[in-house]
Amino acid sequence: GLHHQGGALEELFDREGVAWIPLPAVDAPRLRAPWRQFFKRRAVAKVLDPFLREQAFDLVHTHDMRNHRIWSAATMLGACPHIWHQRTPASGKNMAHYGRKAAAFIAVSEFTRSSLPAALQPFAHIIYNPFLPGSVASPEARLRLCGELGVSPETRLVGYVANFSERKRPELFVEIAGRVAAASSEPLAFCMFGAPHEPFRTRALARAEALGLADRLHILGQRFPFGPYMAGLSALVAPARREALGRTLIEAGLAGVPVVATAEGGNFEIIEDGETGWLASPDDADAFCHAILEIFEHPDATERRCDAAREKLSEQFSLERHLARVEGVYSDVLGRGASP
């Protein structure tokens, strides 16, 4: 492994016993007009090009915007080809200039590719992220989570799994929870997992208080490993907007947990509404509520959708399929050199 600075990645490498190489520190260029970034990109190349040649790397494969900017500059002198792997929706007229200089461009979903500048879209390979099956939903997992929450074993557990942010919309989850609680006579608990950033945590708690949910809303933060917690949920609600490829939706589907998500973005590539899950209009809290009630009231139909989701997702997001596609890109790039 290689990285530019200390932090969680270095701690992970050390914990797992993975050897790593510290990279030279550089100032990342920005996605500005090429003439405005020429000297900064040249400075990055002069630092990292000798490093690449010394290490004799065949490829550089980057996965986040900061590293895209750094390594697209680092490889401009031809030490080795650069593969740009776009994992979030992105746009901007200058991105086309830099992205087209990569030896290959990968997008994690059709939605991500469609968000790219028009000049980049025809050159982007769509390669879905891989996911390995983990803990499977079970009564035992739900009972363990009920015990941790201190609620009765019969309680239905509705989950939100995302860091608290504007785009992930934790307040909407609380609004949906309030409508479900008002419409259902079953014992319910609403579990919120993820980093509870402010001011979203305070807003969520205030809305829960206003809806009379204060004793049923549990903000649980981040938990590792998360598989056993996912397996304990009765349903996952994902109200986030503009998801490139919702990781938690896929993990829930593989675990056999019913999923209700927004009808937009990359969610359409994961969930077939009515077949493998439930999709709701992004701002329609009633539609989310109706879907959750349907999950509770029709267990046999819900089980059929969950079985269909597990079968579909196991193939669509398999590690073998992902590796074959990525290796195909590598072989193509190495076979023709660094030329785009």
Backbone hydrogen bonds, N-H to C=O, Kabsch-Sander energy under -0.5 kcal/mol:
donor,donor_aa,acceptor,acceptor_aa,energy
3,H,21,I,-1.3
11,E,7,G,-2.0
12,L,8,A,-2.3
13,F,9,L,-2.6
14,D,10,E,-2.4
15,R,11,E,-2.5
16,E,12,L,-2.4
17,G,13,F,-0.7
17,G,14,D,-0.6
18,V,13,F,-2.9
19,A,17,G,-0.5
21,I,1,G,-2.5
23,L,3,H,-2.6
28,A,26,V,-0.7
32,R,30,R,-1.9
36,R,33,A,-1.6
37,Q,33,A,-0.9
37,Q,34,P,-0.8
38,F,34,P,-0.8
41,R,37,Q,-2.9
42,R,38,F,-2.5
43,A,39,F,-2.1
44,V,40,K,-2.0
45,A,41,R,-2.5
46,K,42,R,-2.2
47,V,43,A,-1.1
47,V,44,V,-0.5
48,L,44,V,-2.7
49,D,45,A,-2.8
51,F,47,V,-0.6
52,L,48,L,-2.6
53,R,49,D,-2.2
54,E,50,P,-2.6
55,Q,51,F,-2.4
56,A,52,L,-1.1
57,F,52,L,-1.4
60,V,81,P,-1.9
62,T,83,I,-2.4
68,H,64,D,-2.5
69,R,65,M,-2.3
70,I,66,R,-2.2
71,W,67,N,-2.9
72,S,68,H,-2.0
73,A,69,R,-1.0
74,A,70,I,-2.4
75,T,71,W,-1.7
76,M,73,A,-1.6
77,L,74,A,-0.5
78,G,75,T,-1.8
83,I,60,V,-3.4
84,W,82,H,-0.5
84,W,104,A,-2.4
85,H,62,T,-1.9
85,H,83,I,-0.6
86,Q,84,W,-0.7
86,Q,106,I,-3.4
87,R,85,H,-0.6
95,M,92,G,-1.0
96,A,92,G,-0.7
97,H,93,K,-0.5
98,Y,94,N,-1.5
99,G,95,M,-3.1
100,R,96,A,-2.0
101,K,98,Y,-1.0
102,A,99,G,-1.4
103,A,82,H,-2.3
104,A,82,H,-1.1
105,F,123,F,-0.7
106,I,84,W,-3.2
107,A,125,H,-3.5
108,V,86,Q,-1.6
113,R,109,S,-2.2
114,S,110,E,-2.6
115,S,111,F,-0.9
115,S,112,T,-0.8
116,L,112,T,-0.6
116,L,113,R,-1.3
120,L,117,P,-2.0
121,Q,117,P,-1.4
123,F,120,L,-1.8
124,A,120,L,-0.6
124,A,121,Q,-1.2
125,H,105,F,-2.9
127,I,107,A,-2.3
127,I,125,H,-0.7
131,F,317,F,-2.9
137,A,255,A,-3.4
138,S,231,A,-1.3
142,R,138,S,-2.0
143,L,139,P,-2.5
144,R,140,E,-2.1
145,L,141,A,-2.0
146,C,142,R,-2.7
147,G,143,L,-2.4
148,E,144,R,-2.0
149,L,145,L,-2.1
150,G,146,C,-1.3
151,V,146,C,-2.2
155,T,152,S,-1.8
156,R,187,P,-2.9
158,V,156,R,-0.6
158,V,189,A,-2.5
159,G,157,L,-0.5
159,G,235,A,-2.8
160,Y,191,C,-2.5
162,A,193,F,-2.4
164,F,195,A,-2.8
165,S,163,N,-0.6
169,R,165,S,-1.4
173,F,169,R,-1.4
174,V,170,P,-1.8
175,E,171,E,-2.2
176,I,172,L,-2.7
177,A,173,F,-2.7
178,G,174,V,-2.3
179,R,175,E,-1.6
180,V,176,I,-2.5
181,A,177,A,-2.8
182,A,178,G,-1.8
183,A,179,R,-1.4
184,S,180,V,-1.4
189,A,156,R,-2.3
190,F,216,R,-3.1
191,C,158,V,-2.6
191,C,189,A,-0.6
192,M,218,H,-3.1
193,F,160,Y,-3.3
193,F,191,C,-0.6
194,G,221,G,-1.9
197,H,195,A,-2.0
201,R,197,H,-1.7
203,R,199,P,-2.2
204,A,200,F,-2.5
205,L,201,R,-2.5
206,A,202,T,-2.4
207,R,203,R,-2.4
208,A,204,A,-2.3
209,E,205,L,-2.3
210,A,206,A,-2.2
211,L,207,R,-1.8
212,G,209,E,-1.1
213,L,208,A,-3.4
214,A,208,A,-0.6
216,R,213,L,-2.2
217,L,213,L,-1.4
218,H,190,F,-3.1
218,H,216,R,-0.5
219,I,217,L,-0.5
220,L,192,M,-2.6
220,L,218,H,-0.9
221,G,192,M,-0.9
229,Y,226,F,-1.0
230,M,226,F,-2.3
231,A,227,G,-2.4
232,G,229,Y,-1.1
233,L,230,M,-1.6
234,S,157,L,-3.1
235,A,157,L,-1.3
236,L,258,P,-2.8
237,V,159,G,-3.1
238,A,260,V,-3.0
241,R,167,R,-2.1
247,R,245,L,-0.5
250,I,246,G,-1.6
251,E,247,R,-2.5
252,A,248,T,-2.5
253,G,249,L,-2.4
254,L,250,I,-2.6
255,A,251,E,-1.4
256,G,252,A,-0.8
256,G,253,G,-0.8
257,V,252,A,-2.7
260,V,236,L,-2.6
261,A,278,W,-2.3
262,T,238,A,-1.2
263,A,280,A,-2.6
264,E,262,T,-1.8
266,G,243,E,-3.0
267,N,264,E,-1.3
268,F,265,G,-1.3
269,E,266,G,-1.4
270,I,267,N,-1.3
271,I,267,N,-2.9
273,D,271,I,-0.7
274,G,277,G,-2.3
275,E,272,E,-2.6
276,T,272,E,-2.6
277,G,272,E,-1.0
278,W,259,V,-2.2
280,A,261,A,-2.5
284,D,281,S,-2.0
285,A,283,D,-1.1
288,F,284,D,-1.7
289,C,285,A,-2.5
290,H,286,D,-2.8
291,A,287,A,-2.1
292,I,288,F,-2.1
293,L,289,C,-2.4
294,E,290,H,-2.1
295,I,291,A,-2.0
296,F,292,I,-1.9
297,E,293,L,-2.6
298,H,294,E,-1.8
302,T,298,H,-2.3
303,E,299,P,-2.4
304,R,300,D,-1.9
305,R,301,A,-2.0
306,C,302,T,-2.4
307,D,303,E,-2.4
308,A,304,R,-2.2
309,A,305,R,-2.5
310,R,306,C,-2.4
311,E,307,D,-2.0
312,K,308,A,-2.4
313,L,309,A,-2.9
314,S,310,R,-2.0
315,E,311,E,-1.1
316,Q,312,K,-2.6
317,F,313,L,-2.5
318,S,315,E,-1.2
322,H,318,S,-2.0
323,L,319,L,-2.9
324,A,320,E,-2.2
325,R,321,R,-1.9
326,V,322,H,-2.6
327,E,323,L,-2.9
328,G,324,A,-1.6
329,V,325,R,-1.8
330,Y,326,V,-2.6
331,S,327,E,-2.7
332,D,328,G,-2.1
333,V,329,V,-2.7
334,L,330,Y,-2.9
335,G,331,S,-1.7
336,R,332,D,-1.2
336,R,333,V,-0.5
337,G,333,V,-1.0
339,S,336,R,-0.6
